[in-house]
Amino acid sequence: MKARLKMTVVLLLVLNPGLNVAQMAPGPRMMEDQAGNAPMSSPTPFYRERTFLVLLGFAAGGVGLAVYRIARAQGLRKQRPANCVNEAVLVVDLVGSTQLATHYGEDLAVRAANVLNERTMSLAKGRGLTFAKNTGDGWFMTFSSVTGACQTAVALLRDLRDQPPDLSPLPALEVRAGISYGEIRWDRLGERHGAAVNKAFRLEGISGDSFAQVEGESKAGEIAEQNRIYVDEEAAQELQKSGTAEVALRFVGFARLKGFSGLHRVYDVFWENV
């Protein structure tokens, strides 16, 4: 009889894997008594009922799903920009770096870029520098104030003029700089993003063809192709608010900037007369 009972249990488990084995085990409630009376039965504890176990499984799954969604939401929240702040953006670029490499060799071009990078970083320290990223032959930097960004650019151009690096037979290094001001987003890695960043890059590389004649406004002034510092209108307004007399500006004209609609006022920073 024991062998037959074991075979029955095995068949039931194969046909219904979810069956509770404990409920099929021989015991007082499943076996006849010695007197041959009807099988004895006792109430099954609720925690061993199959319906309860199924509901418990659903509950555990629901809790697990809720925990996963909360953890995922927290992870996505960490990936979003951590902060937004108004900062000045300075972009510095070595003029004609590709031509330098073509005519004088890659080694000299790399040396020229290294000199520019080292001097720019040295001059930026102590002027409110908040972020710096090397672009290969220049820098993308942010400052706590427009004054700090302008002072850094002016100091760099004067330093290259007064103390030109010995990179013979290379010609004197020429630089362009663009400065903007606006809302900057920085993420959890510290990287800076925003329209003000893109605008500074556009100002750095702007050409004379980008300027337009506006009715009622004076014609655009002389457009320098190198050794210049161009500033957008927002940065110029911040300089005016700060009341600093250390940075002098000249209105250049209205220009189209790639990726931005309309015309934009562009200013030039005086740096040569001091």
Secondary structure, DSSP 8 states (H G I E B T S, - for coil): -HHHHHHHHHHHHHH-TTS-HHHHS-STTTS--TT----------GGG-HHHHHHHHHHHHHHHHHHHHHHHHHHHHHHS--EEEEEEEEEEEETTHHHHHHHH-HHHHHHHHHHHHHHHHHHHTTTTEEEEEE-SSEEEEEESSHHHHHHHHHHHHHHHHHS----TTS----EEEEEEEEEEEE-TT--EESHHHHHHHHHHT--GGGEE--TTS-------SSSEEEEEHHHHHHHHHHT-SS--EEEEEEEE-TTS-SEEEEEEE--TT-
